[in-house]
Amino acid sequence: MISNQSPFVQDTTSVSYIMFLVLVAIIPGILVHCFLFGYGILFNIITATITVLITEYLILKARNYPVKPFLTDYSAIVTAWLLAVSIPSIAPWWIIVIGSLFSIIFAKHFYGGLGSNLFNPAMVGYAILLISFPAIMTKWPSAYSSVSFGEQLKLFFFGMNNYDAIASATPLDYLKTELILNKNIDQILAEPIIKANPLIWVGVAYLLGGLFLIYKKIITWHLPLTYLLTLFLIASLFSLANPNNFAPFYYHLLNGGTFLAAFFIITDPVSGPTTPKGKIFFAFMVAMLVYLIRIFGGYPEGIAFAVIFMNICVPLIDKLSQPKVFGHD
């Protein structure tokens, strides 16, 4: 709200309000995931939330910081939810706990806490898990198996030892594996795991949540639009150059964590750039790196690594993209 009398100061939006709306925007994706794959994702969210709140409380106490303002600003919960929805919903509980601890301790409080962290906390936790436990982190619920509530509880507490039949590679991982076996793109796209991939609808739900954040002016269009356009352009160029070995653009837009990254991850206000030009360059480079890692890297998804690498560059990006001060050369 802007005052109609001097000094015409615009009220700032509180951190808790911003973080609360981010949580609201994530909910559609969570609900769609539950509808399609069961309640495993809720186990992830509950475990991650409890872990980050306890960890945050202990660290704040150790640092002699007031506890209530930081625990009620929802920032730790946003980190927990972003990490939880990025982890396979058939992962065991200790995976979520380890990732949450790394996110809060090493990616957030080692740098001073909220507002001081150089890296996106959720992506640091995810990257650590992906590097350390690749077999678990690349297995998601199969689209062709029905997992009961009881089975998901067993998966959550005891892991996938006796439930390999309900786990499958992600479409991005499947694509990379089949290309190594000398199949062409048309053959791969005709496979059932690709044609009937329900994870697409989860991505669409995150897209709707992201549009809600733009509507509420929590984020601007610069980062998500640039990210999606860049991914569209680079995927189209590679596909046109060699359609037998490179998937069309829609495959990269609709699979993986594309929409989650575009609206919820690269838009982190602390670890991302602050200027409009800086946001455009940041999103452009993240999309380029994501595509290159997906195609030529050793991992099927490259969002976490691309975001962390570009987080390092944010101070330089902000410095070079600052507008000139009036009256100065």
C-alpha positions in Angstrom: 0.0 0.0 0.0 1.3 3.5 -0.9 0.6 6.4 1.4 -1.3 9.4 -0.1 0.7 11.8 2.0 4.4 12.4 2.2 6.9 10.7 2.4 4.9 8.3 0.1 6.7 5.3 1.4 5.6 1.9 0.1 5.1 -0.8 2.7 7.4 -3.7 2.3 6.0 -7.2 2.1 7.0 -9.4 5.0 9.2 -12.4 4.6 6.6 -14.6 6.2 3.9 -13.5 3.8 6.1 -14.2 0.8 7.1 -17.6 2.0 3.5 -18.5 2.9 2.4 -17.7 -0.6 5.2 -19.8 -2.0 4.0 -22.7 0.1 0.5 -22.2 -1.1 1.7 -22.2 -4.7 3.5 -25.5 -4.3 0.4 -27.3 -3.0 -1.3 -28.0 -6.4 1.8 -29.9 -7.5 1.8 -31.9 -4.2 -1.9 -32.7 -4.6 -1.5 -33.9 -8.2 1.5 -36.0 -7.1 -0.5 -37.6 -4.3 -3.4 -38.4 -6.7 -1.1 -40.0 -9.3 1.5 -41.8 -7.1 0.1 -42.0 -3.6 1.0 -40.4 -0.3 4.8 -41.0 -0.3 5.5 -37.3 -1.1 3.6 -36.3 2.1 6.0 -38.5 4.1 8.9 -36.6 2.5 7.4 -33.3 3.3 6.5 -34.1 6.9 9.9 -35.6 7.6 11.8 -32.7 6.0 9.7 -30.1 7.8 10.2 -31.6 11.2 14.0 -32.0 10.5 14.5 -28.4 9.4 12.5 -26.9 12.2 14.4 -28.9 14.9 17.7 -28.1 13.3 16.8 -24.4 12.9 15.8 -24.3 16.5 19.0 -25.8 17.8 21.2 -23.6 15.7 19.4 -20.5 16.6 19.7 -21.4 20.3 23.4 -22.1 19.9 23.9 -18.7 18.2 21.8 -16.9 20.8 19.4 -15.7 18.2 15.7 -15.2 18.9 13.9 -18.4 17.9 10.3 -17.4 17.2 10.9 -14.8 14.4 13.0 -17.2 12.4 10.8 -20.3 12.9 7.6 -18.4 12.0 8.9 -16.8 8.8 8.3 -20.0 6.9 11.7 -19.8 5.1 13.0 -23.1 6.6 9.7 -24.8 5.7 10.0 -23.6 2.1 13.4 -25.1 1.9 12.0 -28.4 3.3 9.2 -28.6 0.9 11.3 -27.8 -2.2 13.8 -30.5 -1.2 11.0 -32.9 -0.3 9.2 -32.6 -3.7 12.6 -33.1 -5.5 13.3 -36.4 -3.7 11.7 -39.5 -5.0 8.5 -40.3 -3.1 9.7 -43.9 -2.5 13.0 -42.8 -0.9 13.6 -44.0 2.7 13.3 -41.6 5.6 17.0 -41.2 6.3 17.6 -39.8 2.8 15.2 -36.9 3.6 16.8 -36.3 7.0 20.3 -36.1 5.6 19.3 -33.8 2.8 17.4 -31.5 5.1 20.4 -31.3 7.6 22.8 -30.3 4.8 20.3 -27.7 3.5 19.9 -26.0 6.8 23.3 -26.4 8.4 25.8 -26.2 5.5 23.9 -24.2 2.9 22.1 -21.7 5.2 23.6 -21.2 8.7 27.3 -21.7 7.7 26.8 -18.5 5.7 25.0 -16.6 8.5 21.4 -17.7 8.1 18.5 -16.3 6.1 19.5 -13.5 3.7 23.2 -14.4 3.8 23.4 -17.8 2.1 25.3 -17.9 -1.2 23.7 -21.0 -2.5 20.1 -22.2 -2.8 19.7 -24.4 0.4 17.3 -27.0 -1.1 19.5 -27.5 -4.2 22.6 -28.0 -2.0 20.8 -30.7 -0.1 19.5 -32.3 -3.3 23.0 -32.3 -5.0 24.6 -33.9 -2.0 22.0 -36.7 -2.0 22.3 -37.2 -5.8 26.1 -37.5 -5.6 26.1 -39.7 -2.6 23.1 -42.0 -3.3 22.5 -41.9 -7.1 20.7 -45.3 -7.2 18.0 -44.1 -4.7 17.7 -40.6 -6.1 17.1 -41.7 -9.6 14.3 -44.2 -8.9 10.8 -42.8 -8.9 7.4 -44.6 -8.6 6.5 -46.5 -11.7 3.5 -45.2 -13.7 2.2 -48.8 -14.0 2.2 -50.0 -10.4 -0.3 -49.3 -7.6 1.4 -48.6 -4.3 -0.9 -49.0 -1.3 -0.6 -46.8 1.8 0.9 -49.6 3.7 3.5 -50.4 1.0 4.5 -46.7 0.9 5.0 -46.8 4.7 7.3 -49.8 4.4 9.2 -48.0 1.6 9.6 -45.0 3.7 10.9 -46.8 6.8 12.8 -49.7 5.2 13.7 -48.7 1.7 13.3 -50.4 -1.6 14.8 -53.8 -0.8 11.7 -55.8 -1.7 9.9 -53.3 -3.9 12.0 -53.0 -7.0 9.0 -53.7 -9.2 7.3 -50.4 -8.3 10.4 -48.3 -9.0 11.5 -47.0 -12.4 13.8 -44.6 -14.0 12.6 -41.1 -14.8 11.8 -40.3 -18.5 15.0 -38.2 -18.7 17.1 -41.1 -17.4 15.3 -43.6 -19.6 15.9 -41.4 -22.7 19.7 -41.2 -22.0 19.9 -45.0 -21.4 18.0 -45.9 -24.5 20.1 -43.5 -26.7 23.3 -45.3 -25.4 21.6 -48.6 -26.7 21.5 -47.0 -30.2 17.7 -46.4 -30.3 16.5 -43.3 -32.1 14.3 -40.6 -30.7 11.1 -41.8 -32.5 11.5 -45.3 -31.1 12.1 -44.0 -27.6 9.2 -41.6 -27.6 6.9 -44.4 -28.6 7.7 -46.4 -25.4 5.0 -46.6 -22.8 7.1 -45.0 -20.1 7.4 -41.9 -22.3 3.9 -41.8 -23.9 2.0 -42.3 -20.6 4.2 -40.3 -18.2 2.0 -38.8 -15.5 4.8 -36.7 -14.1 3.9 -34.3 -16.8 0.7 -33.4 -14.9 2.7 -32.7 -11.8 4.8 -30.2 -13.8 1.7 -28.5 -15.1 0.4 -28.1 -11.5 3.7 -26.4 -10.6 3.3 -24.2 -13.7 -0.1 -23.0 -12.4 1.4 -22.4 -8.9 4.1 -20.3 -10.5 1.6 -18.2 -12.5 -0.1 -17.6 -9.2 3.1 -16.2 -7.7 3.6 -13.9 -10.7 0.0 -12.8 -10.3 0.6 -12.0 -6.6 3.8 -10.2 -7.6 5.9 -12.5 -5.4 8.2 -13.2 -8.4 8.7 -11.4 -11.7 8.5 -12.8 -15.2 12.2 -12.4 -15.9 13.5 -15.6 -14.5 10.8 -18.2 -15.4 10.1 -16.8 -18.9 13.8 -16.6 -19.8 14.5 -20.0 -18.4 11.7 -21.7 -20.3 12.4 -19.8 -23.6 16.1 -20.6 -23.4 15.4 -24.3 -22.8 12.8 -24.3 -25.7 15.3 -22.6 -28.1 18.4 -24.8 -27.3 16.3 -28.0 -27.4 14.8 -27.0 -30.7 18.1 -26.2 -32.2 19.7 -29.5 -31.2 16.5 -31.4 -32.3 16.5 -29.7 -35.7 20.2 -30.4 -36.2 19.9 -34.1 -35.4 16.3 -35.3 -34.8 17.4 -38.9 -34.4 19.6 -38.3 -31.3 18.0 -35.2 -29.6 14.5 -35.0 -28.2 12.1 -32.3 -29.3 11.7 -29.2 -27.1 8.4 -30.3 -25.5 10.1 -33.3 -24.1 12.5 -31.2 -22.1 9.9 -28.7 -21.0 7.4 -31.3 -19.8 9.8 -33.7 -18.1 12.1 -33.4 -15.2 11.8 -30.5 -12.8 11.5 -27.8 -15.5 8.5 -25.9 -14.1 9.5 -26.5 -10.5 12.9 -25.0 -11.3 11.5 -22.1 -13.4 9.0 -20.8 -10.8 10.3 -22.0 -7.4 14.0 -22.7 -7.5 15.8 -20.2 -9.6 13.5 -17.5 -8.2 15.0 -17.7 -4.8 15.4 -14.0 -3.8 18.5 -14.6 -1.6 20.8 -16.7 -3.8 19.7 -15.2 -7.1 20.4 -11.9 -8.8 18.5 -8.8 -8.0 18.6 -6.7 -11.2 16.2 -7.4 -14.2 19.2 -7.8 -16.6 20.9 -10.0 -14.1 17.9 -12.2 -13.7 17.6 -12.7 -17.5 21.3 -13.6 -17.8 21.1 -15.9 -14.7 18.1 -17.8 -16.1 19.6 -18.0 -19.5 22.8 -19.6 -18.2 20.9 -22.0 -15.9 18.8 -23.3 -18.7 21.9 -23.7 -21.0 23.7 -25.7 -18.2 20.6 -27.8 -17.4 20.3 -28.8 -21.1 24.0 -29.6 -21.5 24.0 -31.7 -18.3 20.9 -33.6 -19.4 22.3 -34.4 -22.8 26.1 -34.7 -22.2 26.5 -35.1 -18.4 26.5 -38.1 -16.2 23.2 -37.3 -14.5 19.7 -37.3 -16.1 18.8 -33.9 -14.5 21.1 -30.9 -14.1 19.0 -28.3 -12.3 20.7 -28.5 -8.9 24.2 -28.4 -10.4 23.3 -25.6 -12.8 21.7 -23.5 -10.0 24.6 -24.0 -7.6 27.2 -23.1 -10.2 25.3 -19.9 -11.2 24.8 -19.0 -7.5 28.6 -18.6 -7.4 28.4 -16.0 -10.2 25.6 -13.9 -8.7 27.8 -11.3 -7.1 29.5 -10.7 -10.4 26.3 -10.7 -12.3 24.8 -8.1 -10.0 27.9 -5.9 -10.2 27.9 -5.9 -14.0 24.2 -5.5 -14.5 23.6 -2.6 -12.1 22.2 0.4 -13.9 24.3 3.5 -14.0 23.8 6.1 -11.3 22.5 9.4 -12.6 25.2 12.0 -12.7 28.1 9.4 -12.7 30.0 8.0 -15.6 
